């Protein structure tokens, strides 16, 4: 997970950041299963938000 995403995010990093975030999201989702803790759900939500932010800011299709 990236520490901070700001409005001045450099889209040239998206090629590296997006695959990392998506792998991390997949790992958390697999770990969560049906019995996810509050921390796990919050982490999944934050990762999904980071991915959506980068895609929207950098005009990357879903």
C-alpha positions as CSV (number, residue, x, y, z in Angstrom):
1,X,0.0,0.0,0.0
2,X,1.3,3.4,-0.8
3,X,1.7,5.7,2.1
4,X,0.1,8.8,0.7
5,X,-1.5,9.6,-2.6
6,X,-1.8,13.3,-3.2
7,X,-3.4,15.3,-6.0
8,X,0.0,15.8,-7.4
9,X,0.6,12.0,-7.9
10,X,3.0,11.4,-10.8
11,X,1.2,9.2,-13.3
12,X,4.6,8.0,-14.7
13,X,4.7,5.8,-11.5
14,X,1.3,4.1,-12.3
15,X,2.9,1.4,-14.4
16,X,4.7,0.2,-11.3
17,X,2.2,1.2,-8.6
18,X,-1.0,-0.3,-10.0
19,X,0.3,-3.9,-10.4
20,X,1.8,-3.8,-6.9
21,X,-1.5,-2.5,-5.4
22,X,-3.6,-5.0,-7.3
23,X,-1.4,-7.9,-6.1
24,X,-1.6,-6.6,-2.5
25,X,-5.4,-6.3,-2.9
26,X,-5.7,-9.9,-4.2
27,X,-3.6,-11.1,-1.2
28,X,-5.8,-9.3,1.3
29,X,-9.0,-10.5,-0.3
30,X,-7.7,-14.1,-0.2
31,X,-6.7,-13.7,3.4
32,X,-10.0,-12.1,4.3
33,X,-12.2,-14.9,3.2
34,X,-15.7,-14.9,4.7
35,X,-14.5,-13.9,8.2
36,X,-12.7,-10.7,7.6
37,X,-11.6,-8.5,10.5
38,X,-12.3,-4.8,10.7
39,X,-8.6,-4.1,9.9
40,X,-8.7,-6.4,6.9
41,X,-11.8,-4.7,5.5
42,X,-10.3,-1.3,6.0
43,X,-7.1,-2.3,4.3
44,X,-9.1,-3.7,1.3
45,X,-11.1,-0.5,1.1
46,X,-8.0,1.6,1.2
47,X,-6.3,-0.4,-1.5
48,X,-9.4,-0.3,-3.7
49,X,-9.6,3.5,-3.2
50,X,-5.9,3.9,-4.1
51,X,-6.3,1.9,-7.3
52,X,-9.4,3.9,-8.3
53,X,-7.6,7.2,-7.5
54,X,-4.7,6.3,-9.8
55,X,-6.9,5.0,-12.6
56,X,-9.1,8.1,-12.5
57,X,-6.2,10.6,-12.1
58,X,-4.2,9.0,-14.9
59,X,-7.1,8.1,-17.2
60,X,-6.4,4.4,-17.1
61,X,-9.4,2.3,-18.1
62,X,-10.7,-0.3,-15.6
